[in-house]
């Protein structure tokens, strides 16, 4: 993608996103995730949402990519179990501890990512972790 990833825009020294761009990018990502969860008979759970998974095209429209460890949920199930893990700081507690995959886990990861965009701090920021906190706290 011409404008790289959200990660690049958040942490490159020469890149500054204004609040409108941040909101637009996060809305695009939310619509993409919602489509994967509810736009088909079989929901697809990304399982690894993070700023490097949000790719930006030439118009700064966000696209969700990197579905390498995504899971499909059977029509009759709202969750599955797995041993595949995502990135620390972004994964929902039930996914990391018990391997429970559901659309709620993507929503959790999206919320962490939203807080990261608003604060420009990674969920595993040393300053936060040294105080035994995490981004949501």
N, CA, C and O atoms as a GROMACS GRO file, in nm:
protein
  548
    1UNK      N    1   0.085  -0.119   0.000
    1UNK     CA    2   0.000   0.000   0.000
    1UNK      C    3   0.089   0.125   0.000
    1UNK      O    4   0.192   0.129   0.068
    2UNK      N    5   0.051   0.224  -0.075
    2UNK     CA    6   0.135   0.343  -0.092
    2UNK      C    7   0.170   0.417   0.038
    2UNK      O    8   0.281   0.470   0.050
    3UNK      N    9   0.078   0.423   0.134
    3UNK     CA   10   0.106   0.495   0.258
    3UNK      C   11   0.144   0.403   0.373
    3UNK      O   12   0.140   0.443   0.489
    4UNK      N   13   0.180   0.279   0.341
    4UNK     CA   14   0.228   0.186   0.443
    4UNK      C   15   0.118   0.143   0.540
    4UNK      O   16   0.002   0.126   0.502
    5UNK      N   17   0.158   0.127   0.663
    5UNK     CA   18   0.064   0.081   0.765
    5UNK      C   19   0.036   0.192   0.866
    5UNK      O   20   0.106   0.293   0.871
    6UNK      N   21  -0.066   0.170   0.946
    6UNK     CA   22  -0.098   0.263   1.054
    6UNK      C   23   0.021   0.274   1.150
    6UNK      O   24   0.049   0.382   1.202
    7UNK      N   25   0.089   0.164   1.172
    7UNK     CA   26   0.209   0.163   1.257
    7UNK      C   27   0.310   0.268   1.209
    7UNK      O   28   0.361   0.346   1.289
    8UNK      N   29   0.337   0.270   1.079
    8UNK     CA   30   0.431   0.368   1.024
    8UNK      C   31   0.384   0.510   1.049
    8UNK      O   32   0.464   0.596   1.087
    9UNK      N   33   0.256   0.536   1.028
    9UNK     CA   34   0.204   0.671   1.046
    9UNK      C   35   0.205   0.715   1.192
    9UNK      O   36   0.221   0.834   1.221
   10UNK      N   37   0.190   0.622   1.282
   10UNK     CA   38   0.189   0.658   1.424
   10UNK      C   39   0.328   0.687   1.478
   10UNK      O   40   0.344   0.774   1.564
   11UNK      N   41   0.428   0.615   1.430
   11UNK     CA   42   0.558   0.620   1.496
   11UNK      C   43   0.674   0.672   1.412
   11UNK      O   44   0.785   0.685   1.464
   12UNK      N   45   0.653   0.704   1.283
   12UNK     CA   46   0.759   0.767   1.205
   12UNK      C   47   0.770   0.913   1.245
   12UNK      O   48   0.668   0.980   1.266
   13UNK      N   49   0.891   0.963   1.256
   13UNK     CA   50   0.911   1.101   1.301
   13UNK      C   51   0.852   1.204   1.206
   13UNK      O   52   0.803   1.307   1.251
   14UNK      N   53   0.856   1.178   1.076
   14UNK     CA   54   0.809   1.275   0.978
   14UNK      C   55   0.661   1.259   0.944
   14UNK      O   56   0.612   1.322   0.851
   15UNK      N   57   0.590   1.176   1.017
   15UNK     CA   58   0.449   1.150   0.987
   15UNK      C   59   0.361   1.198   1.103
   15UNK      O   60   0.382   1.162   1.218
   16UNK      N   61   0.265   1.280   1.068
   16UNK     CA   62   0.170   1.329   1.169
   16UNK      C   63   0.028   1.316   1.114
   16UNK      O   64  -0.004   1.372   1.009
   17UNK      N   65  -0.054   1.244   1.185
   17UNK     CA   66  -0.194   1.232   1.147
   17UNK      C   67  -0.275   1.328   1.233
   17UNK      O   68  -0.253   1.336   1.354
   18UNK      N   69  -0.369   1.399   1.173
   18UNK     CA   70  -0.455   1.484   1.254
   18UNK      C   71  -0.572   1.401   1.306
   18UNK      O   72  -0.587   1.284   1.268
   19UNK      N   73  -0.652   1.458   1.391
   19UNK     CA   74  -0.760   1.384   1.457
   19UNK      C   75  -0.861   1.334   1.354
   19UNK      O   76  -0.915   1.224   1.369
   20UNK      N   77  -0.888   1.412   1.250
   20UNK     CA   78  -0.982   1.369   1.147
   20UNK      C   79  -0.929   1.246   1.072
   20UNK      O   80  -1.004   1.153   1.044
   21UNK      N   81  -0.800   1.246   1.040
   21UNK     CA   82  -0.740   1.130   0.974
   21UNK      C   83  -0.744   1.008   1.065
   21UNK      O   84  -0.775   0.897   1.020
   22UNK      N   85  -0.713   1.027   1.194
   22UNK     CA   86  -0.719   0.916   1.289
   22UNK      C   87  -0.859   0.856   1.295
   22UNK      O   88  -0.875   0.734   1.290
   23UNK      N   89  -0.959   0.940   1.306
   23UNK     CA   90  -1.098   0.894   1.314
   23UNK      C   91  -1.137   0.822   1.186
   23UNK      O   92  -1.199   0.716   1.190
   24UNK      N   93  -1.101   0.878   1.073
   24UNK     CA   94  -1.135   0.818   0.943
   24UNK      C   95  -1.070   0.680   0.928
   24UNK      O   96  -1.134   0.586   0.883
   25UNK      N   97  -0.944   0.670   0.964
   25UNK     CA   98  -0.872   0.542   0.955
   25UNK      C   99  -0.936   0.439   1.046
   25UNK      O  100  -0.958   0.325   1.004
   26UNK      N  101  -0.967   0.477   1.167
   26UNK     CA  102  -1.026   0.381   1.262
   26UNK      C  103  -1.168   0.344   1.221
   26UNK      O  104  -1.211   0.231   1.245
   27UNK      N  105  -1.243   0.435   1.161
   27UNK     CA  106  -1.376   0.401   1.109
   27UNK      C  107  -1.366   0.302   0.994
   27UNK      O  108  -1.442   0.205   0.987
   28UNK      N  109  -1.272   0.327   0.902
   28UNK     CA  110  -1.251   0.233   0.791
   28UNK      C  111  -1.220   0.094   0.845
   28UNK      O  112  -1.275  -0.006   0.798
   29UNK      N  113  -1.131   0.087   0.943
   29UNK     CA  114  -1.094  -0.042   1.002
   29UNK      C  115  -1.215  -0.107   1.069
   29UNK      O  116  -1.236  -0.227   1.056
   30UNK      N  117  -1.294  -0.028   1.140
   30UNK     CA  118  -1.413  -0.081   1.208
   30UNK      C  119  -1.512  -0.138   1.107
   30UNK      O  120  -1.568  -0.246   1.129
   31UNK      N  121  -1.535  -0.068   0.996
   31UNK     CA  122  -1.627  -0.117   0.893
   31UNK      C  123  -1.575  -0.247   0.831
   31UNK      O  124  -1.653  -0.338   0.803
   32UNK      N  125  -1.444  -0.255   0.809
   32UNK     CA  126  -1.386  -0.376   0.751
   32UNK      C  127  -1.401  -0.495   0.846
   32UNK      O  128  -1.435  -0.606   0.803
   33UNK      N  129  -1.377  -0.472   0.973
   33UNK     CA  130  -1.389  -0.578   1.073
   33UNK      C  131  -1.536  -0.621   1.086
   33UNK      O  132  -1.567  -0.740   1.094
   34UNK      N  133  -1.624  -0.522   1.089
   34UNK     CA  134  -1.767  -0.552   1.099
   34UNK      C  135  -1.813  -0.635   0.980
   34UNK      O  136  -1.894  -0.726   0.996
   35UNK      N  137  -1.763  -0.604   0.863
   35UNK     CA  138  -1.799  -0.679   0.743
   35UNK      C  139  -1.751  -0.824   0.754
   35UNK      O  140  -1.825  -0.916   0.719
   36UNK      N  141  -1.630  -0.845   0.802
   36UNK     CA  142  -1.578  -0.981   0.818
   36UNK      C  143  -1.657  -1.059   0.923
   36UNK      O  144  -1.673  -1.180   0.911
   37UNK      N  145  -1.706  -0.991   1.024
   37UNK     CA  146  -1.783  -1.058   1.130
   37UNK      C  147  -1.927  -1.084   1.090
   37UNK      O  148  -1.983  -1.188   1.124
   38UNK      N  149  -1.989  -0.989   1.018
   38UNK     CA  150  -2.134  -0.997   0.994
   38UNK      C  151  -2.176  -0.992   0.847
   38UNK      O  152  -2.295  -1.003   0.817
   39UNK      N  153  -2.081  -0.976   0.755
   39UNK     CA  154  -2.115  -0.960   0.615
   39UNK      C  155  -2.130  -1.090   0.538
   39UNK      O  156  -2.161  -1.088   0.419
   40UNK      N  157  -2.108  -1.203   0.604
   40UNK     CA  158  -2.117  -1.335   0.541
   40UNK      C  159  -2.193  -1.429   0.633
   40UNK      O  160  -2.218  -1.398   0.750
   41UNK      N  161  -2.229  -1.544   0.581
   41UNK     CA  162  -2.290  -1.647   0.666
   41UNK      C  163  -2.189  -1.701   0.766
   41UNK      O  164  -2.226  -1.741   0.876
   42UNK      N  165  -2.064  -1.704   0.726
   42UNK     CA  166  -1.958  -1.757   0.812
   42UNK      C  167  -1.868  -1.642   0.858
   42UNK      O  168  -1.793  -1.587   0.778
   43UNK      N  169  -1.875  -1.605   0.986
   43UNK     CA  170  -1.789  -1.496   1.036
   43UNK      C  171  -1.640  -1.534   1.028
   43UNK      O  172  -1.602  -1.649   1.049
   44UNK      N  173  -1.559  -1.434   0.998
   44UNK     CA  174  -1.414  -1.451   0.997
   44UNK      C  175  -1.357  -1.364   1.108
   44UNK      O  176  -1.380  -1.244   1.111
   45UNK      N  177  -1.283  -1.426   1.198
   45UNK     CA  178  -1.220  -1.355   1.310
   45UNK      C  179  -1.073  -1.335   1.273
   45UNK      O  180  -1.002  -1.431   1.242
   46UNK      N  181  -1.028  -1.211   1.277
   46UNK     CA  182  -0.891  -1.178   1.236
   46UNK      C  183  -0.788  -1.239   1.330
   46UNK      O  184  -0.689  -1.297   1.284
   47UNK      N  185  -0.807  -1.228   1.460
   47UNK     CA  186  -0.722  -1.285   1.565
   47UNK      C  187  -0.588  -1.214   1.584
   47UNK      O  188  -0.512  -1.253   1.674
   48UNK      N  189  -0.556  -1.113   1.505
   48UNK     CA  190  -0.425  -1.050   1.518
   48UNK      C  191  -0.430  -0.903   1.476
   48UNK      O  192  -0.341  -0.855   1.406
   49UNK      N  193  -0.535  -0.832   1.518
   49UNK     CA  194  -0.548  -0.690   1.483
   49UNK      C  195  -0.445  -0.608   1.559
   49UNK      O  196  -0.432  -0.618   1.681
   50UNK      N  197  -0.373  -0.527   1.485
   50UNK     CA  198  -0.273  -0.437   1.541
   50UNK      C  199  -0.242  -0.333   1.433
   50UNK      O  200  -0.282  -0.352   1.318
   51UNK      N  201  -0.174  -0.225   1.466
   51UNK     CA  202  -0.149  -0.120   1.367
   51UNK      C  203  -0.076  -0.166   1.241
   51UNK      O  204  -0.095  -0.106   1.135
   52UNK      N  205   0.007  -0.267   1.249
   52UNK     CA  206   0.074  -0.315   1.128
   52UNK      C  207  -0.022  -0.390   1.035
   52UNK      O  208   0.010  -0.413   0.918
   53UNK      N  209  -0.140  -0.429   1.086
   53UNK     CA  210  -0.241  -0.497   1.003
   53UNK      C  211  -0.333  -0.400   0.931
   53UNK      O  212  -0.411  -0.440   0.846
   54UNK      N  213  -0.324  -0.272   0.965
   54UNK     CA  214  -0.407  -0.170   0.903
   54UNK      C  215  -0.322  -0.100   0.795
   54UNK      O  216  -0.229  -0.027   0.826
   55UNK      N  217  -0.357  -0.125   0.669
   55UNK     CA  218  -0.280  -0.073   0.556
   55UNK      C  219  -0.353   0.046   0.496
   55UNK      O  220  -0.476   0.048   0.488
   56UNK      N  221  -0.276   0.147   0.453
   56UNK     CA  222  -0.333   0.272   0.405
   56UNK      C  223  -0.303   0.292   0.256
   56UNK      O  224  -0.188   0.287   0.213
   57UNK      N  225  -0.410   0.314   0.179
   57UNK     CA  226  -0.390   0.333   0.035
   57UNK      C  227  -0.352   0.478   0.004
   57UNK      O  228  -0.326   0.556   0.095
   58UNK      N  229  -0.349   0.515  -0.125
   58UNK     CA  230  -0.304   0.648  -0.166
   58UNK      C  231  -0.393   0.760  -0.113
   58UNK      O  232  -0.347   0.873  -0.100
   59UNK      N  233  -0.518   0.730  -0.083
   59UNK     CA  234  -0.611   0.830  -0.029
   59UNK      C  235  -0.624   0.821   0.123
   59UNK      O  236  -0.715   0.881   0.181
   60UNK      N  237  -0.534   0.747   0.186
   60UNK     CA  238  -0.536   0.725   0.332
   60UNK      C  239  -0.661   0.650   0.377
   60UNK      O  240  -0.704   0.664   0.492
   61UNK      N  241  -0.718   0.570   0.288
   61UNK     CA  242  -0.829   0.482   0.325
   61UNK      C  243  -0.767   0.356   0.383
   61UNK      O  244  -0.676   0.297   0.324
   62UNK      N  245  -0.816   0.315   0.499
   62UNK     CA  246  -0.760   0.200   0.569
   62UNK      C  247  -0.820   0.070   0.519
   62UNK      O  248  -0.940   0.062   0.491
   63UNK      N  249  -0.736  -0.032   0.508
   63UNK     CA  250  -0.775  -0.167   0.470
   63UNK      C  251  -0.715  -0.263   0.571
   63UNK      O  252  -0.598  -0.248   0.609
   64UNK      N  253  -0.792  -0.359   0.616
   64UNK     CA  254  -0.741  -0.458   0.710
   64UNK      C  255  -0.676  -0.571   0.632
   64UNK      O  256  -0.737  -0.628   0.542
   65UNK      N  257  -0.552  -0.601   0.665
   65UNK     CA  258  -0.479  -0.707   0.597
   65UNK      C  259  -0.423  -0.807   0.697
   65UNK      O  260  -0.458  -0.804   0.815
   66UNK      N  261  -0.338  -0.896   0.650
   66UNK     CA  262  -0.268  -0.995   0.732
   66UNK      C  263  -0.368  -1.087   0.804
   66UNK      O  264  -0.381  -1.083   0.926
   67UNK      N  265  -0.436  -1.169   0.725
   67UNK     CA  266  -0.530  -1.265   0.781
   67UNK      C  267  -0.464  -1.401   0.801
   67UNK      O  268  -0.531  -1.505   0.792
   68UNK      N  269  -0.333  -1.402   0.826
   68UNK     CA  270  -0.256  -1.526   0.836
   68UNK      C  271  -0.303  -1.622   0.944
   68UNK      O  272  -0.298  -1.743   0.922
   69UNK      N  273  -0.348  -1.572   1.059
   69UNK     CA  274  -0.394  -1.663   1.165
   69UNK      C  275  -0.543  -1.648   1.191
   69UNK      O  276  -0.593  -1.688   1.296
   70UNK      N  277  -0.615  -1.591   1.094
   70UNK     CA  278  -0.759  -1.572   1.112
   70UNK      C  279  -0.830  -1.707   1.122
   70UNK      O  280  -0.778  -1.810   1.078
   71UNK      N  281  -0.947  -1.705   1.180
   71UNK     CA  282  -1.029  -1.825   1.198
   71UNK      C  283  -1.169  -1.798   1.146
   71UNK      O  284  -1.222  -1.688   1.160
   72UNK      N  285  -1.228  -1.899   1.086
   72UNK     CA  286  -1.368  -1.890   1.046
   72UNK      C  287  -1.451  -1.961   1.152
   72UNK      O  288  -1.412  -2.065   1.205
   73UNK      N  289  -1.565  -1.903   1.184
   73UNK     CA  290  -1.655  -1.961   1.283
   73UNK      C  291  -1.767  -2.033   1.211
   73UNK      O  292  -1.826  -1.979   1.118
   74UNK      N  293  -1.797  -2.154   1.253
   74UNK     CA  294  -1.908  -2.229   1.195
   74UNK      C  295  -2.037  -2.151   1.218
   74UNK      O  296  -2.048  -2.077   1.316
   75UNK      N  297  -2.132  -2.168   1.129
   75UNK     CA  298  -2.258  -2.093   1.137
   75UNK      C  299  -2.324  -2.111   1.273
   75UNK      O  300  -2.383  -2.016   1.326
   76UNK      N  301  -2.315  -2.228   1.330
   76UNK     CA  302  -2.384  -2.255   1.457
   76UNK      C  303  -2.301  -2.220   1.579
   76UNK      O  304  -2.348  -2.238   1.692
   77UNK      N  305  -2.177  -2.172   1.560
   77UNK     CA  306  -2.090  -2.144   1.675
   77UNK      C  307  -2.053  -1.997   1.680
   77UNK      O  308  -2.035  -1.932   1.577
   78UNK      N  309  -2.043  -1.945   1.801
   78UNK     CA  310  -2.002  -1.806   1.817
   78UNK      C  311  -1.857  -1.798   1.863
   78UNK      O  312  -1.803  -1.688   1.877
   79UNK      N  313  -1.792  -1.914   1.887
   79UNK     CA  314  -1.652  -1.915   1.927
   79UNK      C  315  -1.590  -2.050   1.895
   79UNK      O  316  -1.661  -2.149   1.879
   80UNK      N  317  -1.458  -2.052   1.884
   80UNK     CA  318  -1.382  -2.175   1.865
   80UNK      C  319  -1.261  -2.170   1.957
   80UNK      O  320  -1.230  -2.066   2.014
   81UNK      N  321  -1.195  -2.283   1.973
   81UNK     CA  322  -1.072  -2.288   2.051
   81UNK      C  323  -0.955  -2.304   1.957
   81UNK      O  324  -0.965  -2.369   1.853
   82UNK      N  325  -0.842  -2.246   1.995
   82UNK     CA  326  -0.722  -2.255   1.913
   82UNK      C  327  -0.599  -2.245   2.002
   82UNK      O  328  -0.608  -2.204   2.117
   83UNK      N  329  -0.486  -2.281   1.946
   83UNK     CA  330  -0.359  -2.264   2.017
   83UNK      C  331  -0.274  -2.158   1.950
   83UNK      O  332  -0.164  -2.127   1.997
   84UNK      N  333  -0.322  -2.100   1.841
   84UNK     CA  334  -0.252  -1.993   1.772
   84UNK      C  335  -0.268  -1.865   1.851
   84UNK      O  336  -0.379  -1.832   1.894
   85UNK      N  337  -0.161  -1.793   1.870
   85UNK     CA  338  -0.168  -1.670   1.949
   85UNK      C  339  -0.136  -1.548   1.865
   85UNK      O  340  -0.065  -1.558   1.765
   86UNK      N  341  -0.188  -1.434   1.905
   86UNK     CA  342  -0.159  -1.306   1.841
   86UNK      C  343  -0.046  -1.237   1.915
   86UNK      O  344   0.037  -1.302   1.979
   87UNK      N  345  -0.043  -1.107   1.906
   87UNK     CA  346   0.065  -1.026   1.964
   87UNK      C  347   0.025  -0.977   2.102
   87UNK      O  348  -0.084  -0.925   2.122
   88UNK      N  349   0.115  -0.996   2.198
   88UNK     CA  350   0.093  -0.952   2.335
   88UNK      C  351   0.059  -0.803   2.338
   88UNK      O  352   0.123  -0.722   2.270
   89UNK      N  353  -0.039  -0.768   2.415
   89UNK     CA  354  -0.083  -0.630   2.425
   89UNK      C  355  -0.211  -0.606   2.348
   89UNK      O  356  -0.289  -0.518   2.382
   90UNK      N  357  -0.233  -0.684   2.243
   90UNK     CA  358  -0.351  -0.665   2.158
   90UNK      C  359  -0.452  -0.779   2.173
   90UNK      O  360  -0.570  -0.761   2.142
   91UNK      N  361  -0.409  -0.894   2.220
   91UNK     CA  362  -0.500  -1.009   2.226
   91UNK      C  363  -0.592  -1.000   2.348
   91UNK      O  364  -0.551  -0.956   2.455
   92UNK      N  365  -0.714  -1.043   2.329
   92UNK     CA  366  -0.811  -1.045   2.437
   92UNK      C  367  -0.769  -1.148   2.542
   92UNK      O  368  -0.711  -1.251   2.507
   93UNK      N  369  -0.795  -1.122   2.669
   93UNK     CA  370  -0.754  -1.215   2.775
   93UNK      C  371  -0.802  -1.359   2.753
   93UNK      O  372  -0.726  -1.453   2.775
   94UNK      N  373  -0.927  -1.377   2.710
   94UNK     CA  374  -0.979  -1.513   2.692
   94UNK      C  375  -0.910  -1.585   2.575
   94UNK      O  376  -0.903  -1.708   2.573
   95UNK      N  377  -0.862  -1.509   2.481
   95UNK     CA  378  -0.790  -1.568   2.367
   95UNK      C  379  -0.650  -1.610   2.410
   95UNK      O  380  -0.605  -1.720   2.378
   96UNK      N  381  -0.582  -1.522   2.481
   96UNK     CA  382  -0.446  -1.552   2.525
   96UNK      C  383  -0.439  -1.659   2.632
   96UNK      O  384  -0.347  -1.741   2.630
   97UNK      N  385  -0.534  -1.660   2.724
   97UNK     CA  386  -0.530  -1.755   2.836
   97UNK      C  387  -0.592  -1.890   2.803
   97UNK      O  388  -0.538  -1.994   2.841
   98UNK      N  389  -0.704  -1.888   2.734
   98UNK     CA  390  -0.780  -2.011   2.712
   98UNK      C  391  -0.789  -2.054   2.566
   98UNK      O  392  -0.840  -2.162   2.537
   99UNK      N  393  -0.741  -1.971   2.474
   99UNK     CA  394  -0.749  -2.004   2.333
   99UNK      C  395  -0.888  -1.991   2.275
   99UNK      O  396  -0.918  -2.051   2.172
  100UNK      N  397  -0.975  -1.912   2.340
  100UNK     CA  398  -1.111  -1.893   2.291
  100UNK      C  399  -1.111  -1.781   2.188
  100UNK      O  400  -1.075  -1.668   2.217
  101UNK      N  401  -1.153  -1.816   2.066
  101UNK     CA  402  -1.158  -1.719   1.957
  101UNK      C  403  -1.304  -1.684   1.930
  101UNK      O  404  -1.387  -1.772   1.910
  102UNK      N  405  -1.334  -1.555   1.932
  102UNK     CA  406  -1.468  -1.507   1.899
  102UNK      C  407  -1.454  -1.368   1.839
  102UNK      O  408  -1.348  -1.307   1.845
  103UNK      N  409  -1.562  -1.319   1.783
  103UNK     CA  410  -1.559  -1.184   1.729
  103UNK      C  411  -1.532  -1.081   1.839
  103UNK      O  412  -1.479  -0.973   1.811
  104UNK      N  413  -1.567  -1.112   1.961
  104UNK     CA  414  -1.540  -1.022   2.074
  104UNK      C  415  -1.391  -0.996   2.092
  104UNK      O  416  -1.352  -0.888   2.135
  105UNK      N  417  -1.309  -1.095   2.061
  105UNK     CA  418  -1.164  -1.078   2.071
  105UNK      C  419  -1.113  -0.973   1.973
  105UNK      O  420  -1.025  -0.894   2.007
  106UNK      N  421  -1.168  -0.971   1.852
  106UNK     CA  422  -1.131  -0.867   1.756
  106UNK      C  423  -1.176  -0.730   1.805
  106UNK      O  424  -1.105  -0.631   1.787
  107UNK      N  425  -1.293  -0.724   1.866
  107UNK     CA  426  -1.344  -0.597   1.919
  107UNK      C  427  -1.251  -0.547   2.030
  107UNK      O  428  -1.222  -0.427   2.038
  108UNK      N  429  -1.204  -0.637   2.114
  108UNK     CA  430  -1.109  -0.602   2.220
  108UNK      C  431  -0.981  -0.545   2.157
  108UNK      O  432  -0.934  -0.439   2.198
  109UNK      N  433  -0.926  -0.616   2.060
  109UNK     CA  434  -0.803  -0.571   1.993
  109UNK      C  435  -0.823  -0.436   1.926
  109UNK      O  436  -0.734  -0.351   1.930
  110UNK      N  437  -0.939  -0.416   1.865
  110UNK     CA  438  -0.970  -0.288   1.803
  110UNK      C  439  -0.970  -0.178   1.909
  110UNK      O  440  -0.916  -0.069   1.884
  111UNK      N  441  -1.028  -0.203   2.024
  111UNK     CA  442  -1.031  -0.104   2.132
  111UNK      C  443  -0.891  -0.067   2.179
  111UNK      O  444  -0.862   0.050   2.204
  112UNK      N  445  -0.805  -0.166   2.193
  112UNK     CA  446  -0.666  -0.140   2.231
  112UNK      C  447  -0.599  -0.055   2.124
  112UNK      O  448  -0.528   0.041   2.155
  113UNK      N  449  -0.623  -0.090   1.998
  113UNK     CA  450  -0.564  -0.015   1.887
  113UNK      C  451  -0.616   0.129   1.886
  113UNK      O  452  -0.540   0.222   1.860
  114UNK      N  453  -0.744   0.148   1.913
  114UNK     CA  454  -0.802   0.282   1.919
  114UNK      C  455  -0.736   0.365   2.028
  114UNK      O  456  -0.703   0.482   2.007
  115UNK      N  457  -0.717   0.305   2.146
  115UNK     CA  458  -0.648   0.378   2.253
  115UNK      C  459  -0.505   0.411   2.214
  115UNK      O  460  -0.454   0.518   2.249
  116UNK      N  461  -0.440   0.321   2.142
  116UNK     CA  462  -0.304   0.346   2.096
  116UNK      C  463  -0.302   0.464   1.998
  116UNK      O  464  -0.213   0.549   2.006
  117UNK      N  465  -0.398   0.470   1.907
  117UNK     CA  466  -0.404   0.580   1.811
  117UNK      C  467  -0.426   0.712   1.884
  117UNK      O  468  -0.364   0.813   1.850
  118UNK      N  469  -0.512   0.712   1.983
  118UNK     CA  470  -0.544   0.836   2.056
  118UNK      C  471  -0.430   0.882   2.146
  118UNK      O  472  -0.409   1.002   2.163
  119UNK      N  473  -0.357   0.788   2.205
  119UNK     CA  474  -0.250   0.823   2.299
  119UNK      C  475  -0.112   0.821   2.236
  119UNK      O  476  -0.017   0.874   2.293
  120UNK      N  477  -0.100   0.760   2.119
  120UNK     CA  478   0.030   0.738   2.052
  120UNK      C  479   0.128   0.665   2.144
  120UNK      O  480   0.248   0.695   2.147
  121UNK      N  481   0.074   0.569   2.218
  121UNK     CA  482   0.156   0.484   2.304
  121UNK      C  483   0.121   0.339   2.277
  121UNK      O  484   0.004   0.302   2.269
  122UNK      N  485   0.224   0.257   2.262
  122UNK     CA  486   0.203   0.114   2.239
  122UNK      C  487   0.146   0.049   2.365
  122UNK      O  488   0.172   0.096   2.476
  123UNK      N  489   0.069  -0.057   2.348
  123UNK     CA  490   0.012  -0.124   2.467
  123UNK      C  491   0.119  -0.187   2.556
  123UNK      O  492   0.092  -0.218   2.672
  124UNK      N  493   0.238  -0.206   2.504
  124UNK     CA  494   0.347  -0.264   2.583
  124UNK      C  495   0.457  -0.161   2.609
  124UNK      O  496   0.572  -0.197   2.632
  125UNK      N  497   0.421  -0.033   2.607
  125UNK     CA  498   0.515   0.076   2.632
  125UNK      C  499   0.589   0.052   2.765
  125UNK      O  500   0.527   0.022   2.866
  126UNK      N  501   0.720   0.066   2.763
  126UNK     CA  502   0.801   0.037   2.882
  126UNK      C  503   0.759   0.120   3.002
  126UNK      O  504   0.752   0.068   3.114
  127UNK      N  505   0.731   0.246   2.981
  127UNK     CA  506   0.694   0.334   3.092
  127UNK      C  507   0.567   0.284   3.162
  127UNK      O  508   0.556   0.288   3.284
  128UNK      N  509   0.472   0.238   3.082
  128UNK     CA  510   0.347   0.185   3.138
  128UNK      C  511   0.374   0.052   3.208
  128UNK      O  512   0.328   0.030   3.320
  129UNK      N  513   0.448  -0.036   3.142
  129UNK     CA  514   0.474  -0.170   3.196
  129UNK      C  515   0.558  -0.164   3.324
  129UNK      O  516   0.540  -0.247   3.413
  130UNK      N  517   0.649  -0.067   3.334
  130UNK     CA  518   0.730  -0.054   3.454
  130UNK      C  519   0.648  -0.018   3.576
  130UNK      O  520   0.690  -0.042   3.689
  131UNK      N  521   0.531   0.039   3.555
  131UNK     CA  522   0.441   0.073   3.664
  131UNK      C  523   0.335  -0.034   3.683
  131UNK      O  524   0.234  -0.009   3.750
  132UNK      N  525   0.355  -0.152   3.626
  132UNK     CA  526   0.261  -0.265   3.633
  132UNK      C  527   0.121  -0.228   3.584
  132UNK      O  528   0.021  -0.273   3.639
  133UNK      N  529   0.116  -0.147   3.480
  133UNK     CA  530  -0.009  -0.107   3.417
  133UNK      C  531  -0.009  -0.160   3.275
  133UNK      O  532   0.093  -0.210   3.227
  134UNK      N  533  -0.120  -0.147   3.207
  134UNK     CA  534  -0.124  -0.169   3.064
  134UNK      C  535  -0.204  -0.054   3.004
  134UNK      O  536  -0.259   0.028   3.077
  135UNK      N  537  -0.211  -0.048   2.874
  135UNK     CA  538  -0.271   0.068   2.808
  135UNK      C  539  -0.416   0.090   2.850
  135UNK      O  540  -0.458   0.204   2.867
  136UNK      N  541  -0.491  -0.017   2.867
  136UNK     CA  542  -0.632   0.000   2.906
  136UNK      C  543  -0.647   0.052   3.048
  136UNK      O  544  -0.748   0.115   3.080
  137UNK      N  545  -0.550   0.027   3.132
  137UNK     CA  546  -0.555   0.079   3.270
  137UNK      C  547  -0.504   0.220   3.275
  137UNK      O  548  -0.500   0.281   3.382
   0.00000   0.00000   0.00000
